Amino acid sequence: MRDTSARMLALLSLLQSRPDWPGPELAERLRVSTRTIRHDVARLRELGYPVDAETGRTGHYRLGVGASLPPLLLDDDEAVAIALGLRAGTGLAGTREAGDRALAKLDRVLPHRLRRTVAALTAATDRGPENTGSDAPDPEVDPAVLRTVAEAIRDRTSLRVGGVDGPARPLEPYRLVSWERRWYVVVRDPHDGRWTVLRADGLELRTPAGPRYAPVEPPEDLTDLVLREVAATGWSVHARIVVEAPAAEVLARINPAVGVVEPRDARSCVLVTGADSVATVAAYIGMLDLDFRVDGPPELVAQLRTSGERYLRAVAGAR
């Protein structure tokens, strides 16, 4: 009975992992006969799992839609992903109570090792401001990499990071940051004390890991550090705009993802900003609702001139 139960759980897990399974392939995966597969499918149906079957020379099985929600079988990565998603989304209006209940149920059944992993990822992760409307494909990140980084942050263990420009080097991980549907790792180089931000989807971790380290606080706000470095490297258009207002006033009006404000004097500052297009930069500047001066790049000057003329035409007949 124990073998039969384990086999049925394995069969259910396979049926939940993809839409359609040929009977012989299921039999091969579970190392049983197609007749045993038919019997196990019948048992699953008796337990309330709606398994649809197509007759034929090979026969196909798929998990159908039933009147109630049956229990789900999750592998380690799936369980961690759902737990993190629930933690991130429990603040959404109208779903907080239901999300809290679902998270509590999942937490109760998670094995201790996975509960520690979820706790490490939650404690090690910050979120940057999200912008909507990007159609860029999301990069694939190995869940094992995120787990390894989060556990290294928790345990204060260096990571040995490899690269094409030289041998693997130890880096001290400080924080994971989720921003714009991407994962970044804030690290410190123990040799020169330099802080930098690495893309998690491009991280090549070597084993064994590096030595333990004593944590050092970054010299500036963590989110500002990530946003500035990530945004600056991702911009197609860069600009330095002199704004006729104190730095504090400009800082109060911009999203941190828009750029960096450098004080100039008591009444003006420089906004270092950029975006994917000059039209987007022009829109950002206009939203400040402050006087400003732009000397370049030439494409941005031309875009501002075009936008200004368009606005003037829009009010040409108004009183």
Disulfide bonds with the S-S distance in Angstrom:
none
